[in-house]
Amino acid sequence: MAPHPGIDTDQIKEAVRKDLLDLLAGVRGKKNLVIEKSLAGPLGIFVKFSTLQDHGVDKVFFLENDNVDSTQKNVIFLARGEKANQPIAISEQIQKLQKNGNVGHEFSIFWVPRRTLVSDKILEEAGVLGDVGVQVLSLHFVPLEQDVLSLCLDESFKDLYLRKDPTSIFLAAQALMGLQHAHGLFPRIIGKGDNAHRLMELLLRMRAEAAANDSITSNLGMMPSVSIESLIVIDREIDFATALLTQLTYEGLIDEMFGIRDNQAEIESSIVGAAPGPQQSGKASAAPTQQGLKRKIQLDSSDKLYEQLRDTNGAIVDGLLNKVARRLQSDMGNRHNKSVSELRDFVSKLSGYQSEQQSLKIHINLTEEIMKNTQTDVFRRSLEVQQNLYDGSDPSYQHDTLEELIARDVPITTILRLLCLESCISGGLRAKDLDNFKRLILHAYGYQHILTIDALEKMGLLNSRASANILMNPLGVGSGAPEGSRTNYNYLRRVLKLVVDEVNEQNPNDIAYVYSGYAPLSVRLAQSILQKQQLLTIIKGAAPAASNGVSSAAHGWQGFEDALRNVKGATFNKVQKVEEQAVKARHMLTGTGGRPKIVVIMFLGGITFTEIAALRFVAKAEEGRRKFLICTTDIVSGDRMMEAAIEEENFGKV
């Protein structure tokens, strides 16, 4: 079978849904389903609870709550087996049910996305491996949107940069190999960063193993893709600073203030109103009062108004909402002056108007709440510090503001983000300044944060520099650190024009609109591959190609080698070579058809919603020539990065 001409995320969703329902159907009779909490959100994207009930699921429990009952003979556990915690919890709950239950249970475990030796060993040592049926649900990429696939690995950032655990790199490689098996080889793999390089090597090794182990897979896998142009891999480590900045798109602001997980945000009912009647009545009356104050809001392209607003700068959202409100008011007001046929057409669209009105009400309330937060003194001072840092101001001038914010007891995540941002942009803090801030943090927030600071240092987010002379050299790699040892923002600010003074947020002409003047380095690097001429025009003005010697047909990083030497980590541009006969056969089977090719952009360690918005802006400019498929290990934000390091156990304040 020839590879598909394009990547359809709906097909991915439907395939996983079918696999899950087939696994459930394989366990006959009624069953209780015990799910790992981090999998509940992704599974909700594939299948509704009512569908699970149709396939025999009686009750659903969270594995972490340890409260599964013995009402059903069949008990199914759905969890990841990569780490020891889940297999241990499952074995303990199986032993508990075997000991206390009045029913002879039959246990099944569905591991996601693979069965591991670790999980088998733990179950064997607990004496329950022989009592369970083990299956695998090959859930790799979760389609969050038509152009966004996520592995939904909540701890991938912590695993990669604190624990130095490469599991998420392996899982990313497996997921990308699935795309290659379905659509053909990535003709070119381009990337930046040490973890990105490891991923590239894994992909090459997996391809060689597939060719050696399975002749059928080999024949398909050796065929180059005509629908995919290239794979670009970005390691989060090369650009920590962008993720530490406060996101300023509408979707980014919602994520900053309320948190978005698996296309949903949990928001107080006092802000967005109570849930519609049927959903509300479906909740258990015995639920705690605190739970009743929260409402889950779906935030994806099924809400057409949200789809229009999500990638815009938050400063213009209120104006866009006003336009929508006036249009709806006009449409509803004109219904009295319509003919019978026009009225019939209006009635057929009435449900759409009502859903749009409901959506409008929610987003107006959200926007009002966001504006309240953005107008607070703490938010403004924090944003001012960030802008001064990425503008290249002397970081020591921001220390008085930081000390004041600590004295005002603002959330520790805000303080740590600002300190880490200064460290990343300036190549570290002076030793005496860092010691001073460590002391202030321990006194203000508790001595458990000795461990927090240690974790941030291990992750490379918070460092000291020996002297003021080591402040990032604006002239680039020279007598200082070796090439690729750190990201030199002071140099890159100039050569890649990361800071844009005049930004049109209403009708943007550059990705810098997403941060109101700062262009994300990660996306600038993608532009240096995909939009060479446009980027050179932005950097140097009109018609730069002649002086630079870079043509629009140049591949990979060509033309931006100097900039790459000042970005942390390995640089690579690997062409996947194939047999000439395979190339001819591939074109004979599928042809090119004149369709735009797909560029797969993989972020290892996570991507922010604001970077997604910037990539969509680039994709819009490339419309007709290319389509982008954004892949990531998870969605991150500055707060989530800090939470990966923060020590939660309280040692007490002094």
KABEL-V39396 format. One record per run of one state. SS is the DSSP state (alpha for helix, beta for strand, coil for the rest). FROM is the first residue (numbers start at 1). TO is the last residue. If there is no record, write none. Layout:
# KABEL-V39396
[[SS FROM TO] [SS FROM TO]]
This chain:
# KABEL-V39396
[[coil 1 8] [alpha 9 25] [coil 26 30] [beta 31 35] [coil 36 36] [alpha 37 46] [coil 47 48] [alpha 49 54] [coil 55 56] [beta 57 62] [alpha 63 65] [coil 66 73] [beta 74 80] [coil 81 83] [alpha 84 100] [coil 101 105] [beta 106 112] [coil 113 116] [alpha 117 125] [coil 126 128] [alpha 129 131] [beta 132 137] [coil 138 141] [beta 142 145] [coil 146 147] [beta 148 150] [coil 151 155] [alpha 156 161] [coil 162 166] [alpha 167 183] [coil 184 184] [beta 185 185] [coil 186 187] [beta 188 192] [coil 193 193] [alpha 194 213] [coil 214 214] [alpha 215 221] [coil 222 223] [beta 224 224] [coil 225 227] [beta 228 235] [alpha 236 244] [coil 245 248] [beta 249 249] [alpha 250 257] [coil 258 259] [beta 260 261] [coil 262 263] [beta 264 268] [alpha 269 272] [coil 273 276] [alpha 277 281] [coil 282 288] [alpha 289 292] [coil 293 293] [beta 294 298] [coil 299 303] [alpha 304 309] [coil 310 312] [beta 313 313] [alpha 314 337] [coil 338 339] [alpha 340 348] [coil 349 349] [alpha 350 374] [coil 375 376] [alpha 377 391] [coil 392 394] [alpha 395 407] [coil 408 411] [alpha 412 426] [coil 427 428] [beta 429 430] [alpha 431 445] [coil 446 448] [alpha 449 458] [coil 459 463] [beta 464 465] [coil 466 467] [alpha 468 470] [coil 471 488] [alpha 489 495] [coil 496 498] [beta 499 499] [coil 500 510] [alpha 511 515] [coil 516 517] [beta 518 518] [coil 519 520] [alpha 521 530] [coil 531 531] [alpha 532 540] [coil 541 544] [alpha 545 548] [coil 549 560] [alpha 561 565] [coil 566 570] [beta 571 575] [coil 576 579] [alpha 580 590] [coil 591 596] [beta 597 604] [coil 605 606] [beta 607 607] [coil 608 608] [alpha 609 621] [coil 622 625] [beta 626 632] [coil 633 634] [beta 635 635] [coil 636 637] [alpha 638 643] [coil 644 654]]
